[in-house]
Amino acid sequence: MIRYFQEDIKFELKQKMQNNRWLKMVAGSEMRRIGAVNIIFCSDDYILDINLKYLQHDYFTDIITFDYCEKDILSGDLFISIDSVRENALYYGTQFTDELDRVMVHGLLHLIGYDDHTEEQKAQMRQKENYYLEMKAAL
């Protein structure tokens, strides 16, 4: 089950059912199933606090993923800064909704087991993101 929450901001994701179908297709394509995935929309300040408190990182980010997966069942919390997603959309010249989709699938890919610490991993992650974003566009 995919559930949506908001902390310290007012934000409502449109077309949740379509989004859930897409994320379940992503999981299925990677031979995984969705368990309990919480997507929490928040502000830059909120995500910075989480970054400091739990990861000891003193910087803003667009997403923090907490992985609670067991075997092939994807479970976790995806904290997404709507402020950073908006800024990134402007910076990269994309639509806000497209950037938000990228960040959501990025978090799901982390739950699946993909990482982005090295340049090679970042390239693989970007390729997967692009593939699954194209899949969503075709729905």
Secondary structure as GFF3:
##gff-version 3
##sequence-region A 1 139
A	DSSP	beta_strand	2	6	.	.	.	ID=ss1
A	DSSP	alpha_helix	16	29	.	.	.	ID=ss2
A	DSSP	beta_strand	33	42	.	.	.	ID=ss3
A	DSSP	alpha_helix	44	55	.	.	.	ID=ss4
A	DSSP	beta_strand	63	67	.	.	.	ID=ss5
A	DSSP	beta_strand	73	81	.	.	.	ID=ss6
A	DSSP	alpha_helix	82	92	.	.	.	ID=ss7
A	DSSP	alpha_helix	96	112	.	.	.	ID=ss8
A	DSSP	alpha_helix	119	137	.	.	.	ID=ss9
###
